[in-house]
Amino acid sequence: MKQIDNKKRSIKKAGGFSLFETVVYVSILAILSISVVNTILITAKATPSLKVIQNINYSGGLIMDRLTREIRTAYDIDLVNSTFNVNPGRLTLETTQSDETLTIIEFYITDGVLKMKEAGIEQGALVSQDVIIKNLTFRKLNTNNSKAIKIELEIESKLGQLPQGKQQLVSFYNTVVLRGSY
């Protein structure tokens, strides 16, 4: 009889999971699966917005870098051909090339695209066609010893809409002193 009882005990121990254990494991697996799927969906929704913001910031950085570099290397501003304190502004700079020849550089907006002319030759757009320049204002600052340009730039992306409450228009500001003026 003892042998039969031992066999019954060993059969009970060798069995599978109880119904309760199975329900607990399935519940934990379901919660983890829902969490993973939810995270994937949130990431998928956020990706287009991040691309829009990245595109605006990249374009704004490129424009500000180019404007800053050209203004710093200029020795004077062509006041006759420049337009200050209005949107869209126009900036015409007098610079010299490495061989000391005089060169005129112009920055202006056409159909929401910032363009550049160097020595009267169109250089094309300074940014991709995925952004629109909503505001480009140049302000001339003079002190006793130097000249400076304050740049106000606002960019909007054409790629897509940002979610409600997110800013679609991004502003950039910079003030640059002309190298040849001090």
Residue, then its C-alpha position, 0 to 999 in steps of 0.5 A: m500500500k505504501q508503494i501505491d501511495n508513493k506512486k500517487r504522490s509522484i504522479k501528482k508532482a510530475g503533473g503540469f501547471s494548475l489552471f490558476e498558474t496558467v491564468v496568471y502567466v497568460s495575464i502577465l504575457a498579455i500585459l507585457s504584449i499590450s505594453v510593447v504594442n502601445t509603445i510601438l504605436i506611440t513611437a510610430k505616431a511621434t516619428p512624423s512630428l520629429k521629422v518635421i521639427q528636425n527639418i525646420n531646425y536643420s534648415g534654420g541652422l543652415i541659413m543662420d550659419r551661411l548668413t553669419r559667415e557672409i556677414r562676418t566676412a563682409y566689409d560693408i553693407d550696400l544700403v541702396n540695394s538692402t531692405f531693412n526692418v520689413n518682411p521680407g528683407r533683402l541684404t546686399l553685402e560688399t565683400t572681397q574674394s581671396d584675390e581681393t576683387l570686390t564682390i556683391i552678395e545678395f540674400y532675398i526671398t522669392d516665393g518663401v524660398l531664401k535665395m542668394k546671388e553672388a556677383g550678380i549670378e544666381q546661386g540658388a536656394l539655400v534650403s530644401q524645398d521642404v520649408i517655407i521662410k515666413n519671415l526674414t527681417f534684417r535690422k541694421l545696427n550702428t555704433n560709433n565704431s562698427k556695423a552689425i546686422k540683426i537677423e530675424l528668421e521664421i521657418e515653417s515646414k511643408l512636410g506635415q502638420l504637427p499635433q495640436g498644441k505644437q508650434q509649427l513656426v520656429s524662430f531664429y535670431n542672431t546679431v552679427v558684426l561686420r568684420g570690416s567695420y571695426 
